[in-house]
């Protein structure tokens, strides 16, 4: 079902964002040179991490919603088929 595919894609995007954020967090920013550059990189890292976490949460919620919609649609389709004398 197409909704499940889209939910899977969103889930993969969320996982990828989490991995990228973790790598950025684990990076040794002190090796950049000056303390001002290191401080700026750390600030960017914190802002990126916050924004990426919000996007990741949104992707996960959309993925859950799409999977739930797919499940409900399949259940309604099966119910309607049985009600009309069909069945699978």
VMD Tcl script that builds the backbone (N, CA, C; Angstrom):
set m [mol new atoms 264]
animate dup $m
set s [atomselect $m all]
$s set {name element resname resid chain x y z} {
  {N N UNK 1 A 0.844 -1.182 0.000}
  {CA C UNK 1 A 0.000 0.000 0.000}
  {C C UNK 1 A 0.887 1.243 0.000}
  {N N UNK 2 A 0.510 2.228 -0.746}
  {CA C UNK 2 A 1.313 3.437 -0.939}
  {C C UNK 2 A 1.567 4.202 0.374}
  {N N UNK 3 A 0.580 4.256 1.257}
  {CA C UNK 3 A 0.757 4.966 2.530}
  {C C UNK 3 A 1.868 4.333 3.356}
  {N N UNK 4 A 1.944 3.012 3.345}
  {CA C UNK 4 A 2.996 2.321 4.106}
  {C C UNK 4 A 4.377 2.645 3.534}
  {N N UNK 5 A 4.462 2.742 2.217}
  {CA C UNK 5 A 5.743 3.076 1.586}
  {C C UNK 5 A 6.196 4.482 2.004}
  {N N UNK 6 A 5.272 5.426 1.940}
  {CA C UNK 6 A 5.593 6.800 2.330}
  {C C UNK 6 A 5.988 6.848 3.806}
  {N N UNK 7 A 5.283 6.113 4.644}
  {CA C UNK 7 A 5.613 6.071 6.073}
  {C C UNK 7 A 7.016 5.504 6.269}
  {N N UNK 8 A 7.367 4.482 5.497}
  {CA C UNK 8 A 8.709 3.904 5.585}
  {C C UNK 8 A 9.780 4.899 5.170}
  {N N UNK 9 A 9.516 5.655 4.122}
  {CA C UNK 9 A 10.460 6.677 3.663}
  {C C UNK 9 A 10.652 7.733 4.740}
  {N N UNK 10 A 9.555 8.197 5.322}
  {CA C UNK 10 A 9.651 9.198 6.393}
  {C C UNK 10 A 10.422 8.660 7.589}
  {N N UNK 11 A 10.210 7.405 7.901}
  {CA C UNK 11 A 10.928 6.783 9.012}
  {C C UNK 11 A 12.422 6.732 8.715}
  {N N UNK 12 A 12.784 6.405 7.470}
  {CA C UNK 12 A 14.202 6.375 7.083}
  {C C UNK 12 A 14.826 7.758 7.144}
  {N N UNK 13 A 14.068 8.779 6.735}
  {CA C UNK 13 A 14.565 10.154 6.810}
  {C C UNK 13 A 14.832 10.537 8.261}
  {N N UNK 14 A 13.910 10.181 9.146}
  {CA C UNK 14 A 14.077 10.491 10.572}
  {C C UNK 14 A 15.318 9.802 11.130}
  {N N UNK 15 A 15.532 8.551 10.754}
  {CA C UNK 15 A 16.717 7.823 11.221}
  {C C UNK 15 A 18.000 8.462 10.690}
  {N N UNK 16 A 17.980 8.871 9.418}
  {CA C UNK 16 A 19.151 9.518 8.830}
  {C C UNK 16 A 19.471 10.845 9.494}
  {N N UNK 17 A 18.444 11.611 9.806}
  {CA C UNK 17 A 18.669 12.882 10.492}
  {C C UNK 17 A 19.241 12.655 11.881}
  {N N UNK 18 A 18.753 11.622 12.548}
  {CA C UNK 18 A 19.262 11.315 13.880}
  {C C UNK 18 A 20.738 10.928 13.799}
  {N N UNK 19 A 21.108 10.118 12.821}
  {CA C UNK 19 A 22.508 9.702 12.662}
  {C C UNK 19 A 23.403 10.902 12.346}
  {N N UNK 20 A 22.947 11.797 11.460}
  {CA C UNK 20 A 23.740 12.976 11.112}
  {C C UNK 20 A 23.916 13.895 12.317}
  {N N UNK 21 A 22.877 14.070 13.085}
  {CA C UNK 21 A 22.953 14.909 14.279}
  {C C UNK 21 A 23.915 14.310 15.295}
  {N N UNK 22 A 23.859 12.995 15.450}
  {CA C UNK 22 A 24.764 12.311 16.384}
  {C C UNK 22 A 26.223 12.471 15.947}
  {N N UNK 23 A 26.490 12.350 14.636}
  {CA C UNK 23 A 27.853 12.522 14.131}
  {C C UNK 23 A 28.346 13.939 14.358}
  {N N UNK 24 A 27.494 14.919 14.113}
  {CA C UNK 24 A 27.880 16.309 14.336}
  {C C UNK 24 A 28.155 16.553 15.814}
  {N N UNK 25 A 27.320 15.983 16.664}
  {CA C UNK 25 A 27.500 16.135 18.109}
  {C C UNK 25 A 28.826 15.505 18.571}
  {N N UNK 26 A 29.185 14.379 17.975}
  {CA C UNK 26 A 30.398 13.664 18.374}
  {C C UNK 26 A 31.674 14.235 17.761}
  {N N UNK 27 A 31.542 15.163 16.827}
  {CA C UNK 27 A 32.711 15.731 16.157}
  {C C UNK 27 A 33.569 16.518 17.148}
  {N N UNK 28 A 34.882 16.487 16.930}
  {CA C UNK 28 A 35.810 17.226 17.776}
  {C C UNK 28 A 35.939 18.642 17.239}
  {N N UNK 29 A 35.122 19.532 17.758}
  {CA C UNK 29 A 35.090 20.901 17.256}
  {C C UNK 29 A 36.267 21.732 17.743}
  {N N UNK 30 A 36.951 21.265 18.768}
  {CA C UNK 30 A 38.082 22.022 19.300}
  {C C UNK 30 A 39.244 22.068 18.310}
  {N N UNK 31 A 39.279 21.168 17.359}
  {CA C UNK 31 A 40.393 21.128 16.410}
  {C C UNK 31 A 40.218 22.124 15.262}
  {N N UNK 32 A 39.216 22.960 15.315}
  {CA C UNK 32 A 38.966 23.905 14.232}
  {C C UNK 32 A 39.961 25.065 14.219}
  {N N UNK 33 A 40.636 25.296 15.314}
  {CA C UNK 33 A 41.624 26.375 15.349}
  {C C UNK 33 A 41.348 27.332 16.483}
  {N N UNK 34 A 40.781 28.480 16.168}
  {CA C UNK 34 A 40.582 29.514 17.172}
  {C C UNK 34 A 39.402 29.189 18.080}
  {N N UNK 35 A 39.439 29.760 19.260}
  {CA C UNK 35 A 38.356 29.527 20.212}
  {C C UNK 35 A 37.047 30.143 19.715}
  {N N UNK 36 A 37.134 31.264 18.997}
  {CA C UNK 36 A 35.920 31.904 18.462}
  {C C UNK 36 A 35.259 31.005 17.410}
  {N N UNK 37 A 36.049 30.398 16.551}
  {CA C UNK 37 A 35.507 29.489 15.544}
  {C C UNK 37 A 34.913 28.245 16.201}
  {N N UNK 38 A 35.595 27.736 17.208}
  {CA C UNK 38 A 35.085 26.570 17.936}
  {C C UNK 38 A 33.763 26.903 18.618}
  {N N UNK 39 A 33.689 28.080 19.251}
  {CA C UNK 39 A 32.451 28.500 19.920}
  {C C UNK 39 A 31.308 28.652 18.911}
  {N N UNK 40 A 31.593 29.252 17.769}
  {CA C UNK 40 A 30.569 29.419 16.726}
  {C C UNK 40 A 30.090 28.060 16.218}
  {N N UNK 41 A 31.012 27.133 16.022}
  {CA C UNK 41 A 30.655 25.790 15.552}
  {C C UNK 41 A 29.806 25.068 16.599}
  {N N UNK 42 A 30.128 25.241 17.858}
  {CA C UNK 42 A 29.331 24.610 18.919}
  {C C UNK 42 A 27.923 25.198 18.978}
  {N N UNK 43 A 27.812 26.519 18.789}
  {CA C UNK 43 A 26.487 27.155 18.764}
  {C C UNK 43 A 25.662 26.645 17.583}
  {N N UNK 44 A 26.299 26.554 16.413}
  {CA C UNK 44 A 25.609 26.023 15.245}
  {C C UNK 44 A 25.181 24.584 15.487}
  {N N UNK 45 A 26.057 23.812 16.094}
  {CA C UNK 45 A 25.766 22.410 16.409}
  {C C UNK 45 A 24.532 22.310 17.312}
  {N N UNK 46 A 24.471 23.156 18.324}
  {CA C UNK 46 A 23.334 23.127 19.253}
  {C C UNK 46 A 22.043 23.510 18.532}
  {N N UNK 47 A 22.094 24.553 17.702}
  {CA C UNK 47 A 20.902 24.982 16.967}
  {C C UNK 47 A 20.471 23.922 15.959}
  {N N UNK 48 A 21.442 23.354 15.255}
  {CA C UNK 48 A 21.136 22.301 14.282}
  {C C UNK 48 A 20.501 21.112 14.997}
  {N N UNK 49 A 21.086 20.727 16.121}
  {CA C UNK 49 A 20.559 19.585 16.866}
  {C C UNK 49 A 19.125 19.803 17.309}
  {N N UNK 50 A 18.822 20.999 17.768}
  {CA C UNK 50 A 17.460 21.316 18.199}
  {C C UNK 50 A 16.491 21.239 17.019}
  {N N UNK 51 A 16.849 21.888 15.914}
  {CA C UNK 51 A 15.984 21.893 14.740}
  {C C UNK 51 A 15.826 20.502 14.143}
  {N N UNK 52 A 16.921 19.758 14.066}
  {CA C UNK 52 A 16.864 18.405 13.509}
  {C C UNK 52 A 15.997 17.494 14.378}
  {N N UNK 53 A 16.067 17.671 15.689}
  {CA C UNK 53 A 15.233 16.861 16.593}
  {C C UNK 53 A 13.749 17.161 16.364}
  {N N UNK 54 A 13.421 18.429 16.156}
  {CA C UNK 54 A 12.028 18.802 15.878}
  {C C UNK 54 A 11.556 18.179 14.558}
  {N N UNK 55 A 12.396 18.258 13.525}
  {CA C UNK 55 A 12.044 17.656 12.239}
  {C C UNK 55 A 11.921 16.141 12.347}
  {N N UNK 56 A 12.837 15.526 13.083}
  {CA C UNK 56 A 12.797 14.073 13.268}
  {C C UNK 56 A 11.498 13.658 13.969}
  {N N UNK 57 A 11.128 14.402 15.000}
  {CA C UNK 57 A 9.879 14.104 15.711}
  {C C UNK 57 A 8.673 14.236 14.775}
  {N N UNK 58 A 8.684 15.270 13.942}
  {CA C UNK 58 A 7.575 15.467 12.998}
  {C C UNK 58 A 7.518 14.317 11.993}
  {N N UNK 59 A 8.675 13.887 11.498}
  {CA C UNK 59 A 8.711 12.753 10.562}
  {C C UNK 59 A 8.169 11.491 11.219}
  {N N UNK 60 A 8.569 11.266 12.451}
  {CA C UNK 60 A 8.095 10.067 13.160}
  {C C UNK 60 A 6.591 10.118 13.380}
  {N N UNK 61 A 6.061 11.279 13.734}
  {CA C UNK 61 A 4.617 11.420 13.940}
  {C C UNK 61 A 3.855 11.232 12.636}
  {N N UNK 62 A 4.366 11.792 11.538}
  {CA C UNK 62 A 3.706 11.614 10.248}
  {C C UNK 62 A 3.756 10.148 9.823}
  {N N UNK 63 A 4.885 9.507 10.062}
  {CA C UNK 63 A 5.027 8.092 9.712}
  {C C UNK 63 A 4.022 7.245 10.486}
  {N N UNK 64 A 3.888 7.500 11.770}
  {CA C UNK 64 A 2.920 6.777 12.598}
  {C C UNK 64 A 1.495 7.026 12.100}
  {N N UNK 65 A 1.185 8.291 11.792}
  {CA C UNK 65 A -0.149 8.638 11.308}
  {C C UNK 65 A -0.472 7.958 9.986}
  {N N UNK 66 A 0.497 7.912 9.080}
  {CA C UNK 66 A 0.268 7.256 7.790}
  {C C UNK 66 A 0.082 5.755 7.943}
  {N N UNK 67 A 0.872 5.138 8.815}
  {CA C UNK 67 A 0.706 3.701 9.063}
  {C C UNK 67 A -0.665 3.416 9.673}
  {N N UNK 68 A -1.083 4.262 10.605}
  {CA C UNK 68 A -2.401 4.097 11.220}
  {C C UNK 68 A -3.502 4.262 10.187}
  {N N UNK 69 A -3.365 5.255 9.320}
  {CA C UNK 69 A -4.358 5.471 8.263}
  {C C UNK 69 A -4.414 4.266 7.329}
  {N N UNK 70 A -3.254 3.707 6.997}
  {CA C UNK 70 A -3.219 2.530 6.123}
  {C C UNK 70 A -3.910 1.349 6.786}
  {N N UNK 71 A -3.670 1.164 8.076}
  {CA C UNK 71 A -4.317 0.065 8.805}
  {C C UNK 71 A -5.834 0.248 8.842}
  {N N UNK 72 A -6.288 1.473 9.133}
  {CA C UNK 72 A -7.726 1.749 9.178}
  {C C UNK 72 A -8.371 1.588 7.807}
  {N N UNK 73 A -7.690 2.040 6.777}
  {CA C UNK 73 A -8.227 1.902 5.426}
  {C C UNK 73 A -8.357 0.426 5.059}
  {N N UNK 74 A -7.340 -0.375 5.378}
  {CA C UNK 74 A -7.393 -1.816 5.074}
  {C C UNK 74 A -8.524 -2.489 5.845}
  {N N UNK 75 A -8.707 -2.121 7.104}
  {CA C UNK 75 A -9.783 -2.705 7.913}
  {C C UNK 75 A -11.156 -2.304 7.355}
  {N N UNK 76 A -11.303 -1.048 6.961}
  {CA C UNK 76 A -12.576 -0.586 6.398}
  {C C UNK 76 A -12.848 -1.271 5.063}
  {N N UNK 77 A -11.821 -1.440 4.262}
  {CA C UNK 77 A -11.975 -2.104 2.969}
  {C C UNK 77 A -12.408 -3.564 3.160}
  {N N UNK 78 A -11.788 -4.228 4.103}
  {CA C UNK 78 A -12.158 -5.623 4.373}
  {C C UNK 78 A -13.583 -5.712 4.915}
  {N N UNK 79 A -13.953 -4.813 5.821}
  {CA C UNK 79 A -15.301 -4.797 6.374}
  {C C UNK 79 A -16.338 -4.584 5.272}
  {N N UNK 80 A -16.055 -3.608 4.408}
  {CA C UNK 80 A -16.995 -3.328 3.310}
  {C C UNK 80 A -17.119 -4.519 2.365}
  {N N UNK 81 A -16.024 -5.166 2.072}
  {CA C UNK 81 A -16.060 -6.327 1.180}
  {C C UNK 81 A -16.894 -7.439 1.787}
  {N N UNK 82 A -16.728 -7.679 3.078}
  {CA C UNK 82 A -17.503 -8.725 3.768}
  {C C UNK 82 A -18.984 -8.334 3.858}
  {N N UNK 83 A -19.243 -7.062 4.104}
  {CA C UNK 83 A -20.631 -6.585 4.219}
  {C C UNK 83 A -21.389 -6.724 2.905}
  {N N UNK 84 A -20.675 -6.601 1.824}
  {CA C UNK 84 A -21.307 -6.682 0.508}
  {C C UNK 84 A -21.314 -8.107 -0.036}
  {N N UNK 85 A -20.983 -9.053 0.844}
  {CA C UNK 85 A -21.040 -10.467 0.443}
  {C C UNK 85 A -19.774 -10.973 -0.203}
  {N N UNK 86 A -18.790 -10.137 -0.283}
  {CA C UNK 86 A -17.501 -10.560 -0.844}
  {C C UNK 86 A -16.648 -11.171 0.254}
  {N N UNK 87 A -15.505 -10.982 0.195}
  {CA C UNK 87 A -14.574 -11.497 1.197}
  {C C UNK 87 A -13.265 -11.810 0.543}
  {N N UNK 88 A -12.318 -11.970 1.375}
  {CA C UNK 88 A -10.993 -12.268 0.830}
  {C C UNK 88 A -10.528 -13.608 1.301}
}
mol reanalyze $m
mol bondsrecalc $m
mol representation Tube
mol addrep $m
